[in-house]
């Protein structure tokens, strides 16, 4: 269904630009048959060709956002059960270009750090119809951010509650699997650092989840703020600087990398031993 809507949107964009399929194919550097197959859903379109066609058609920002939503079923990292919003799609597109990523998450594990078990549990409990094979493929593709050349430094603060608020309820198996995954990421990738913000941390409050992307290639730094059903991109210097400053303050109150590792290891031990309820 999404591919059909995507094909129709690209066809309408081509016609609005006053182009024939032959002319569009010439601009893209392919045969007319490929354009026809894309528009009639006989084949998928690569992200590179999609971006190029939108440039060729001089598509409006509204159309670009709509097309990207249609082209991104089951995008990882989004709240399960909802369509990816245009701001989140911008975040996905710009992540690989960043030199440093600062993230803060309070109640759930972000997509980039989710174990496979966590991801599947999240979408299953949300009743999301996304094909599981496509979901895991998208998860794997986004995780390549950590293995690319000149991969950005990724520094994340996770509230202690995010390690207990598991999809479908806290179970030892899911907590252990996710905590072990975080330890593996921290061990495997030098540019990844995980910091746990414990319940005892000296902070006045914990703000909504957000991510700050910092660039050295000429792009402006930005902040992505995530809410329950949507997200928003901030590019103006003041709100971006405010988010970065807040991140630094929370980071100061969070555990360092070594203490965070110990925290995760102890959490695994307690889960394996059978933890007591908070009331006991």
N, C-alpha and C positions, 0 to 999 in steps of 0.2 A: 504494500500500500504506500509506504513511504517512497519507494523507488518510483512508483507511478506518479506521485505528486511532484517528486523532484524532476522527473522527465518533463512533465507538463510545465513546471515553473521555468525550466531552462528553454523550452520551446517558446513560451510566451516572451521571455527576455530576448531571445534571438529575433523574434518578429518585431518586438518593440524597437529593437536597434536597426530594423530595416534590412536584415541580413537573410540570405538564403542559406540552406544547409551547406551548399557548396562553398559559399564565401566564408562561413564560420569554420569549415574544415580547413580551408586554405590558411586562415589566420592561426588555427591551432596546430597546423602541420600534420594533418591526417587526411584520410579519405572521407568523402561525404557519407559513406555507409556507417562510419563510426558515430557521427553526429546523430544519424537517424536511429541507430540502436540505443544510444543514450536516451533520446527523447521518447522512444517507444518501450523503454525498460527491458530491452533485450540484452543489455550488458550494464555492468556497474561502471561508475566513473571514478577515476583516481582523484585524490585530494589535489594533486598538482594540476590536472586537467580542469577540475572544477574551478579552482582559483583563476586559472588562465581564461576560461570561458567567461567568468563573471567580469574580468577586466576587459575582454574583447567586447562584451555587450554593454559595458559602462553601466552596470547595474547599480541601482540605488542602494543606500545602506539598509533600508528596510528589506529589500529583496535579498541582499547578501545574507542578512541574518536569518531570514526565513529559509533560504536554500541550505545554509549550514546546519540548521536544526534538522531539516529533512535528511541531510546527508550523514547525520551522526546518531543513529539509533543505538541505544544502550551505551552512550558515552560514559566511561568510568569516572568516578569521583563525584558525580552528581547525586543528589538525594534520590534514593530508590523510589520508584513509582511516579516520577515526574519527568517531563521532557527537559532536555538540557536547555538552559536559557542562553540568550545571545552573549551575555557577559561571560558566562562560563566557557563558551566556545572560544571567545577571545583569549581567555586565560590559557586554554589548551594550546592555542596557536602560538602564543608568545612564550610559554614556558621554556622551550628548547633554546630560545635566544637569550634568556636571562643569564647574568653572571652569578647572581645569588638570589635565593628564594627564602623568605622568612615566612613561616606559617604558624598559626595558632589555632588549635581545635579543642573544644571543650567537651562535647558529648559523644562524639563518634570519631572513628579512625578515618583520616582522609584517604581518598581513593589510591593515591600513590603509595601508601603504606599498608594497605589492606592485604591480609593473607587471602589466598584463594577461598578458604573455608569461610572467612568473614564475608567476602564479596558475595558468594553464593547464598549464604544465610540471609544477608541483607535483602537481596532481591527476592528471595523465596518468601520471606516473611512479609514483604511489602506487596506480594501478589503481582510483581512485575512480569509481564509476558515476554520480555526480551529472551531471545534464543540463548541458551546457556553457552553454546559453542562460540557464538558471536561475542557474548559478554566476556568470556575468558580471553578471547583473542584481543578485544579492545583493551582489556586490563594489561595483557602482556605488551601490547604496542606502546601504551603510555609509560609503562615501567622502563622502557628503553631510554627514557630521559636520563637514567642513572649511568647508562653505558655508552652514551654518545661521546664523541670527541669534544673536549672542552665542556664537559657536563657542568651545569651550574652547581654551586654549593647550595645544599638544601639543609636548612636548619629549622627544625619543627619543635614546637612546644605542645605537648599533649597533656591535657588535664587528667589527673588520676581517674576522674569519673569516666573518661572515654575508654578506660581499660576494664570497667565494670559494667557499663551500659552496652551490653552486647545485643546484636540483632536477635529478637525473639526471647530475650532474657539471658541472664548470666549463667553459663554452664562451664564447668572446669575445662572440658575439652576445647571449647572455643576460645576461652581466655588463654589457655596454654599455647594453642596454635598461633594466635595473634601475637602474643608476647614473644614467642620464639622467632616469629617472622621479623619483628622489630629488631631483635638482637642480631639476626642474620644480616639484615640490611646494614646495621651499624658496623658490623664486622667486615662486610664485603666491600662497601663503598666508602672510601676515605672522605669523600665530600659530603656524606650524609651524617648529620648529628641529631640525635633524639634527646629531648629534655623533658622530664616528667615534672609537672606542676602538681605537687601533692596537696591534699586537703589542708595541711598545716601551713601552706605558703602564706607569707605575709603580704597580701594584696587586698585592696579595698573592694574589688569586684572583678568579675571575669567577663570580658566583652564578647560580642558575637564572633564566630569564626571568621578569620580573614587571612589573606595571603598577600605579601608584598613582593613584587618582582623588581629587581634592580638590574640595570643594564649598563654596559660599557661600550655598546656599539652605536650610540647616537639615539636610541630609543629613550623615551621619557620613562622614568620609574612609574609604576602604577600599583594600586592597591585593589584587590578584589575582596569584597565583603559578602559573605554568604549567609543567607537567611533560610528559613524552612523550605520555601518554595521558589526562591529566586535569588539572584545575586546582582551586584552592582559594581561596575568598574569606576575607580577614581583615578584621574590623571593629573589633576591640579596639584601643584607642589605642596600646598598646605595640608590637605587631608592625607596625602601620601606620607608626608613627614610626620604627621600626628600618629598615624598607624605604626610607623617604624619606631617612633619614640615609645609608644605604648608597648610594642613587642619587646624592646630592650628592657623596659621596666619589669615586665613579667618574666623575661628571661633571667633577670638578676635574682628573682625570687624562686625560680625553678631550680631543680637539681642539675648539677653538672653532668657531663657525659658519663663519667665513671660511676657516679652515684645513681644515675638513671639506669645504667646497666645492672647495678646491684639491686635496684628496686624491681626491675623486670624479672631478674633471676629469683628473688625472694617471692614475688607474686606467683611465679610458676611453681615453686616449692610448696607454697600454701595451697594452691589449687590442687596439686597432686595429692596433698595430704588430707584435703577435705577441709575447707575453711569454715569457720563459724559464722553465723549470721551476725549482722551489725548489732543486733539487739542483745547478743550474748556477751 
